[in-house]
Amino acid sequence: MCGHAIQPDTPRCPRPDHAPLRGPSAAAQTPQGATVTGTITNSLSGDAAPNVVVVIDSPKFSQTVKTGADGKFTLVNVPPGVYHLSVRGDGYLSSRSDITVSGPSQTSDLRIDPELHYSEVTSVSPDARNQFDAYQATNVLGGQELTQRAAGDAWRDAAE
C-alpha cells in the first residue's frame, strides 16, 4: 500500500504511478474456527473445578486455557477436525478424551476424578499385635476411662 488516502469504492491509489492496492491479507481471509466451551466438574461432588488446565490439540493445532472459578472454559478459533481434549489440575487425576469439532460452536462438559489421598495410621502399644488385628476397629478412651484403666492395670500388676 502506498499510504495515500483512497475512497472506499476506489480500487487503486489516486496517483497513477502507484501500483493497484491488493485485497485483504491472507490472515484476514482465513475463516474463523469454532468456539468450544464447557464446564469441568468434580466427578464425586459435582462441584465446579476451578483453575484446571484444558488443552485441545492435534498434529496441526493446539490451544491451552484454564477454567474460571465456575469451572467454565472457552477455546476460540478451533479449526474443524478431530482433537484430543486433555484436562489436568491440582487435586485431580489427568483426563483425556477425543472430540470432533465441526460447527461454529460446540459444548464439551467433562467430569474429572479427584485424587484420593490415603493416610496410614500407626498405633503404638506395649503389647505386640498380629498384623490382622491391627486393621480391626479399636476403642477410643479418654479422660476418666483412661485414668481408670491405668489404675486398674497398676492394681493388676501389683497383684501378680
VENRA-V59445 format. One record per backbone hydrogen bond with DSSP energy under -0.5 kcal/mol. CO is the residue of the C=O (numbers start at 0). NH is the residue of the N-H. If there is no record, write none. Layout:
co = [CO & CO]
nh = [NH & NH]
//
This chain:
co = [6 & 8 & 10 & 13 & 14 & 24 & 25 & 33 & 33 & 34 & 34 & 35 & 36 & 37 & 38 & 38 & 39 & 40 & 41 & 46 & 47 & 48 & 51 & 52 & 53 & 54 & 55 & 56 & 60 & 62 & 64 & 66 & 67 & 70 & 71 & 72 & 74 & 76 & 77 & 80 & 82 & 83 & 83 & 84 & 85 & 86 & 87 & 88 & 90 & 94 & 96 & 98 & 98 & 99 & 100 & 103 & 105 & 109 & 111 & 112 & 114 & 115 & 120 & 129 & 129 & 131 & 132 & 138 & 141 & 141 & 142 & 143 & 144 & 145 & 146 & 147 & 148 & 149 & 150 & 151 & 152 & 153 & 154 & 155]
nh = [9 & 10 & 20 & 15 & 17 & 28 & 29 & 35 & 77 & 36 & 105 & 74 & 107 & 72 & 40 & 109 & 48 & 111 & 45 & 41 & 49 & 51 & 66 & 87 & 64 & 85 & 62 & 83 & 57 & 55 & 53 & 50 & 70 & 39 & 67 & 37 & 35 & 78 & 33 & 100 & 98 & 56 & 85 & 96 & 54 & 94 & 52 & 91 & 114 & 86 & 84 & 82 & 100 & 101 & 80 & 34 & 36 & 40 & 42 & 92 & 116 & 117 & 122 & 132 & 133 & 134 & 135 & 140 & 144 & 145 & 146 & 147 & 148 & 149 & 150 & 151 & 152 & 153 & 154 & 155 & 156 & 157 & 158 & 159]
//
